Amino acid sequence: MPDALDLNHIRLTGRPLIVCDIDEVVLEFLTPFRNFLRSSGRDLLPRSFRLHGNVVKLDSGEPEADEATSALLEQFFTLQDLWQTPADRVAETLAGLAADADIVFLTAMPPRHTGARRALLNRHGLPYPMLASEEPKGPIIKRLHDARDVPLVFIDDILRNLQSAQAHAPDCLLINLMANAQFRALAPEPGDGILKADSWADTAAIIRTHFLR
């Protein structure tokens, strides 16, 4: 993991640690991204569990090239504060969990968009510290948690991120959570050692059971 990832602003206590992805977990992503695409004559079709290949032109139905889809995603992140909104009941659920645990956001968004995302999270009552990195998440979680002997939880919508955490922090409670129901139905089964949650209420119940064991 590169030295450029600065953890100095993360202040952890002796309490359990919840590491939480942002897009499709804390903030709605797929629905706002689809609305963003439609505003410029495109659409996102729920045909498979991926973005590239599923972004199409509305007038012809032809898929956008991968490079064009990546450019649209970059534009969306630049304008995220105009489009993205919190997932259902996330603010109150995390506030309740924060009474008993430290919470850190870990997003795969390019770090250059950190300022816009930080302002967006603060506006919606989600003030928890955030790390933005495009590196694998498992090593980052391991570095965050270090050798502390307290429960560790990681919540993400993408299987490879959960598997990365599983490999580098094997004692971590892993929860697969995704806001968009259409794409959630297309997602691969997470496999052994990863729990699925359908909502933030479900997620909180799983976490609290884990803390009380």
C-alpha positions, 0 to 999 in steps of 0.5 A: 500500500502506498505511503501516500494514504494518510491515516493521521486524521483517524483517531480510534478509541478502544471501542470496536471499529466499523469500516464502511464503504460509501457508494451504494452503502452510505450514499445512493450511487446507482440510482443517482448515476442513472438519473445523471446519465438520463439527463444527458441522453444515456441510461444504465441498464440492469443487465449484469452486475457491472457499469461498463457495457451497461451504459447505453445511448437512449436514442440508439440503445448502443452501449457506450465505449468503456472509455466513455463510461469511465469519463462519465463516471469521473464527471459524476464524481465531480458533480456528486453533491448535486446527485447523491443522497444518503441511503435509507436510514443510514444517518440515524443508524450510524449515529446509534452505532457510533455510541458504542463503536468507532466508524471510519468510511473507506471509499474506492472513489479517486482521492481527488474528489475527497473535498466534494464528498466530505462536504456532501457527507457533512451536509447529511449528518455523516461526519465520520472520518473518511479515507479515499483510495483506489488500492485494495481495501484489505491492507488498508483495513488491516493497517487501520485496525492494527493489533487492537483486540476489539471487534472489527466490522467491514461493510461493502457492496462489492465482493472483491472488497469483502474478499480483500478484507477477509484475506487481510483481516480474517477476524473481521465481521463482513457484511454485504449491503447494497442500496439498489435492489435491481442490481443487488439481485444481479450480484454474485453470492458472497460466499462463506464468511460474508453475511448479506444484509437487506437494509441498514436496520438489518445491518445494525442488528447483525453488528450488535449481535456480533458485539455482544458475543 
